[in-house]
Amino acid sequence: MIPRPVKKSASVSQYNQKRSECQADRPGPSPAVKVGIGLAVAAVGFTLATLGYAYMATHPPRKRFTRTPEEVALEFEEISFLTHDGLKISGWLLPAPVLEETRGVIVFCHGYPRNRLEMLPYAQFLHEAGFATLVFDFRSLGRSEGELCSFGHEEVADLRGALDYLDSRSDMAALPRGVFGLSLGASVAIMASAKDERVAAVVAEAPYPSLRDALNKRMSVVFGPLGSRVATPILWWAKRWLTFDPAAVSPAAVVHALAPRPLFLIQGQRDMLVNWRDAERMAKVSEESTELWLMPTAGHAQCFRKGGDEYKRRVAEFFQNNLHRE
């Protein structure tokens, strides 16, 4: 026997019909409410994005090592030294060519968020010019200890730790010292050398004038005129991990203390992260002891690539002319 279909009662049908009519008549959120919800979602997203950027900037991932000086036919020694706050910093010491008298020793400071490998091509041509060279990883980068990048504030101690290490070696203690820095490393080179007279001469390519300015420029690349507004909450979040005022990190404020020691500023005029006019302003602070080289077609930290042999010659001559053995 085939079962008969069950008919819905009239009361159930009427209920469903009325329910549908009520749902159809119920008004949705007003435009103002929709705008409010959208703004709230955007605010939460913006907050999380700036928080995430601040965390990743202060805790950058470490880049892998892909080669050593041995691969470019340079002898080297694995070294490490301690900073005043107890962190172990790792690096390489490359002796000068055996057949030449060592002219001096150059300490290299890499950019953010890289490691000592970035400076190996620079160390190579200065090695060929007769210098011993020391390249190291800033704290929290490469193979050095530390979990927090401070964009120059504490990295000054890393560079001064390298100078202390050279003092401890009988084969290096008496040599005149120069410092070569790139980007973040250039800023650290200026700030550390301004307070440490063991440094006789400095080459700084693409140093930022202040940490605030550096962040504004970086955000402006992405957000245009709104860059500085985005930078403000990032700095605010960064203070959750940094124990200092980021506004206090300013090579431009201390560059005068380098004089009368020589400073060679190198700056690309197509640099989107550092304004070449800031390099001009820093050079004018101590014109008599500062040399400025502006490269019209170079971007950020790309002057070596653009300058080639002229870059090698001018940097080598700068150190040869300003590092003198007693």
C-alpha positions as CSV (number, residue, x, y, z in Angstrom):
1,M,0.0,0.0,0.0
2,I,1.4,3.5,-1.0
3,P,1.3,5.9,2.0
4,R,-0.7,9.0,1.5
5,P,1.2,12.3,1.7
6,V,0.8,14.1,5.0
7,K,-0.9,17.4,4.6
8,K,0.3,20.3,6.7
9,S,-2.3,21.7,8.9
10,A,-3.7,25.1,8.1
11,S,-2.3,26.6,11.3
12,V,1.2,25.6,10.5
13,S,1.0,27.0,6.9
14,Q,-0.5,30.3,8.3
15,Y,2.4,30.5,10.8
16,N,5.1,30.0,8.2
17,Q,3.4,32.6,5.9
18,K,3.2,35.2,8.6
19,R,6.8,34.5,9.7
20,S,8.0,35.1,6.1
21,E,6.0,38.3,5.9
22,C,7.5,39.5,9.1
23,Q,11.1,38.7,8.0
24,A,10.4,40.5,4.7
25,D,9.1,43.6,6.4
26,R,11.9,43.7,9.0
27,P,14.2,46.6,8.1
28,G,18.0,45.9,7.7
29,P,20.7,48.0,9.3
30,S,20.6,51.7,8.4
31,P,23.3,53.2,6.2
32,A,24.7,54.9,9.3
33,V,25.0,51.6,11.1
34,K,26.7,50.0,8.1
35,V,29.2,52.8,8.0
36,G,29.8,52.5,11.7
37,I,30.4,48.7,11.4
38,G,32.7,49.3,8.5
39,L,34.7,51.9,10.4
40,A,35.0,49.7,13.4
41,V,36.3,46.8,11.3
42,A,38.8,49.1,9.6
43,A,40.0,50.4,12.9
44,V,40.5,47.0,14.3
45,G,42.3,46.0,11.1
46,F,44.5,49.1,11.2
47,T,45.4,48.5,14.8
48,L,46.3,44.9,14.2
49,A,48.3,45.8,11.1
50,T,50.4,48.5,12.9
51,L,50.9,46.2,15.9
52,G,52.0,43.4,13.6
53,Y,54.4,45.7,11.8
54,A,55.9,47.0,15.0
55,Y,56.5,43.5,16.3
56,M,58.0,42.2,13.1
57,A,60.2,45.3,12.8
58,T,61.6,44.9,16.3
59,H,61.8,41.1,16.0
60,P,63.0,40.6,12.4
61,P,63.5,37.1,11.0
62,R,67.1,36.1,10.6
63,K,68.4,35.8,7.1
64,R,70.3,32.6,6.2
65,F,74.1,32.5,5.5
66,T,74.8,31.4,1.9
67,R,78.6,31.8,1.7
68,T,81.8,32.7,3.6
69,P,84.9,34.8,2.8
70,E,86.6,31.5,1.8
71,E,84.4,31.3,-1.3
72,V,85.9,34.6,-2.6
73,A,89.4,33.4,-1.7
74,L,89.8,35.4,1.5
75,E,91.3,34.0,4.7
76,F,89.2,34.7,7.7
77,E,88.8,33.9,11.4
78,E,85.5,33.2,13.1
79,I,85.3,35.6,16.1
80,S,82.9,36.6,18.8
81,F,82.9,39.3,21.5
82,L,80.6,40.6,24.2
83,T,78.8,43.8,24.4
84,H,78.6,45.9,27.6
85,D,75.1,44.4,28.2
86,G,76.4,40.8,27.9
87,L,75.3,39.7,24.4
88,K,77.6,37.6,22.3
89,I,78.2,39.2,18.8
90,S,79.5,37.0,16.0
91,G,81.7,38.0,13.1
92,W,84.6,37.4,10.9
93,L,88.1,38.9,11.0
94,L,89.9,39.1,7.7
95,P,93.6,39.9,7.9
96,A,95.3,42.2,5.5
97,P,97.2,40.7,2.5
98,V,100.3,38.9,3.7
99,L,102.7,40.7,1.4
100,E,101.7,44.2,2.4
101,E,102.0,46.2,5.6
102,T,98.6,46.5,7.2
103,R,97.4,50.0,6.7
104,G,94.7,49.8,9.4
105,V,91.6,47.9,10.2
106,I,88.1,48.7,9.0
107,V,85.0,47.6,10.9
108,F,81.8,47.1,8.8
109,C,78.2,47.7,9.9
110,H,75.5,46.2,7.8
111,G,72.0,47.4,7.0
112,Y,68.6,46.3,8.3
113,P,67.5,43.5,8.5
114,R,70.5,41.9,6.9
115,N,73.7,40.4,8.3
116,R,77.5,40.5,7.8
117,L,77.3,38.9,4.3
118,E,76.0,42.2,3.0
119,M,79.3,43.8,3.7
120,L,81.6,41.1,2.3
121,P,82.0,42.7,-1.2
122,Y,83.0,46.0,0.5
123,A,85.5,44.1,2.8
124,Q,86.9,42.4,-0.2
125,F,88.0,45.5,-2.1
126,L,89.3,47.2,1.1
127,H,91.3,44.0,1.8
128,E,92.8,44.3,-1.6
129,A,93.7,47.9,-0.7
130,G,95.8,46.7,2.2
131,F,93.4,46.8,5.2
132,A,92.4,44.2,7.8
133,T,88.6,44.1,8.0
134,L,86.1,43.0,10.7
135,V,82.5,42.3,9.7
136,F,79.9,41.3,12.3
137,D,76.2,40.7,12.8
138,F,74.2,43.2,14.8
139,R,72.3,41.9,17.8
140,S,69.2,39.9,16.9
141,L,70.5,39.4,13.3
142,G,72.7,36.9,11.6
143,R,74.4,34.6,14.2
144,S,74.6,37.1,17.0
145,E,72.6,36.8,20.2
146,G,69.6,38.9,21.1
147,E,65.9,38.9,20.1
148,L,65.2,42.6,19.8
149,C,66.3,45.1,17.1
150,S,66.5,48.7,18.3
151,F,67.2,50.3,15.0
152,G,70.5,51.8,16.1
153,H,70.1,52.7,19.8
154,E,71.6,49.5,21.3
155,E,73.5,48.6,18.1
156,V,75.9,51.4,19.0
157,A,77.1,49.1,21.8
158,D,77.7,46.3,19.2
159,L,80.1,48.4,17.3
160,R,81.8,49.6,20.4
161,G,82.1,46.0,21.4
162,A,83.9,45.3,18.1
163,L,86.4,48.1,18.9
164,D,86.9,46.6,22.4
165,Y,87.6,43.3,20.8
166,L,90.3,44.9,18.5
167,D,91.9,46.4,21.7
168,S,92.2,42.9,23.1
169,R,94.3,41.6,20.2
170,S,98.0,42.2,20.1
171,D,98.0,42.1,16.3
172,M,95.2,44.7,16.0
173,A,95.4,47.0,19.0
174,A,97.9,49.4,17.6
175,L,96.3,49.7,14.1
176,P,94.3,52.9,13.2
177,R,90.6,52.2,12.8
178,G,88.0,53.2,10.4
179,V,84.3,52.3,10.3
180,F,82.2,51.7,7.2
181,G,78.4,51.6,7.5
182,L,75.5,51.0,5.2
183,S,72.0,52.3,5.8
184,L,71.2,51.3,9.5
185,G,74.9,50.5,9.8
186,A,75.8,54.0,8.5
187,S,73.6,55.6,11.2
188,V,75.2,53.4,13.9
189,A,78.7,54.3,12.5
190,I,78.0,58.0,13.0
191,M,76.4,57.7,16.4
192,A,79.0,55.3,17.9
193,S,82.0,57.2,16.4
194,A,80.6,60.5,17.7
195,K,81.2,59.3,21.2
196,D,84.2,57.0,20.6
197,E,87.5,58.6,19.5
198,R,89.1,55.3,18.8
199,V,87.5,55.7,15.3
200,A,89.7,57.8,13.1
201,A,87.6,58.0,10.0
202,V,84.0,57.1,8.9
203,V,82.4,56.2,5.6
204,A,78.6,56.3,5.8
205,E,76.3,55.4,2.9
206,A,72.6,56.3,3.2
207,P,72.4,57.1,6.9
208,Y,69.0,58.2,8.1
209,P,68.9,61.5,9.9
210,S,66.6,60.2,12.7
211,L,64.7,57.0,13.4
212,R,61.4,58.9,13.2
213,D,62.3,60.2,9.7
214,A,63.4,56.8,8.6
215,L,60.0,55.2,9.5
216,N,58.1,58.1,7.9
217,K,60.0,57.6,4.7
218,R,59.5,53.9,4.7
219,M,55.7,54.3,5.3
220,S,55.5,57.0,2.7
221,V,56.7,54.6,0.0
222,V,53.6,52.5,0.7
223,F,51.0,55.0,1.9
224,G,52.1,58.2,0.2
225,P,51.1,61.4,2.0
226,L,49.6,59.4,4.8
227,G,52.9,57.7,5.7
228,S,53.6,59.8,8.7
229,R,50.2,59.1,10.1
230,V,50.8,55.4,9.8
231,A,54.2,55.7,11.4
232,T,52.9,57.3,14.6
233,P,51.0,54.2,15.9
234,I,53.8,51.9,14.8
235,L,56.2,53.9,17.0
236,W,53.6,53.8,19.8
237,W,53.4,50.0,19.6
238,A,57.2,49.7,19.3
239,K,57.5,51.3,22.7
240,R,56.0,48.1,24.1
241,W,59.3,46.4,23.5
242,L,61.8,49.3,23.3
243,T,63.1,50.8,26.5
244,F,64.0,54.2,25.0
245,D,62.3,57.0,23.1
246,P,62.7,56.3,19.4
247,A,62.8,60.0,18.8
248,A,66.2,60.1,20.6
249,V,67.9,58.0,17.9
250,S,69.3,60.7,15.6
251,P,72.6,60.6,13.8
252,A,72.0,64.1,12.5
253,A,71.9,65.4,16.1
254,V,75.3,64.1,16.9
255,V,77.2,64.2,13.6
256,H,78.9,67.4,14.7
257,A,80.8,65.5,17.4
258,L,82.8,63.6,14.7
259,A,84.7,66.7,13.7
260,P,87.6,67.2,13.2
261,R,87.8,63.5,12.3
262,P,87.0,62.9,8.6
263,L,83.6,61.7,7.5
264,F,82.7,60.5,3.9
265,L,79.0,60.6,3.3
266,I,77.7,58.8,0.2
267,Q,74.1,59.2,-0.9
268,G,72.0,58.1,-3.9
269,Q,69.6,60.8,-5.1
270,R,67.0,58.2,-6.1
271,D,66.9,56.8,-2.6
272,M,63.2,56.5,-1.6
273,L,64.1,55.8,2.1
274,V,66.6,58.5,2.8
275,N,66.3,62.0,1.3
276,W,69.6,63.1,-0.2
277,R,69.0,66.6,1.1
278,D,69.4,65.2,4.6
279,A,72.9,64.1,3.6
280,E,73.6,67.6,2.4
281,R,72.4,69.0,5.8
282,M,74.6,66.6,7.7
283,A,77.6,67.4,5.6
284,K,77.2,71.2,6.2
285,V,77.4,70.7,10.0
286,S,81.2,70.1,9.7
287,E,82.1,71.1,6.1
288,E,85.8,71.2,6.7
289,S,86.1,67.6,7.7
290,T,83.2,66.1,5.7
291,E,83.2,64.9,2.1
292,L,79.8,64.4,0.3
293,W,79.3,62.3,-2.8
294,L,75.9,62.4,-4.3
295,M,75.1,59.8,-7.0
296,P,72.1,60.9,-9.2
297,T,71.1,57.5,-10.4
298,A,71.5,55.4,-7.2
299,G,68.7,54.1,-5.0
300,H,68.9,53.1,-1.4
301,A,72.3,51.6,-0.5
302,Q,73.0,51.0,-4.2
303,C,75.9,53.4,-4.7
304,F,78.5,50.6,-4.9
305,R,76.5,48.9,-7.7
306,K,76.3,52.2,-9.6
307,G,79.7,53.5,-8.8
308,G,81.7,50.3,-9.5
309,D,85.5,50.9,-9.7
310,E,85.2,54.6,-8.9
311,Y,83.4,53.7,-5.7
312,K,86.2,51.3,-4.8
313,R,88.8,53.8,-5.6
314,R,87.3,56.7,-3.7
315,V,86.5,54.7,-0.5
316,A,89.9,53.1,-0.5
317,E,91.7,56.5,-1.0
318,F,89.6,58.0,1.8
319,F,90.8,55.5,4.3
320,Q,94.3,55.4,3.0
321,N,94.5,59.2,3.3
322,N,93.0,59.3,6.8
323,L,94.2,56.3,8.6
324,H,97.9,56.7,9.7
325,R,100.0,54.3,11.6
326,E,102.0,55.9,14.4
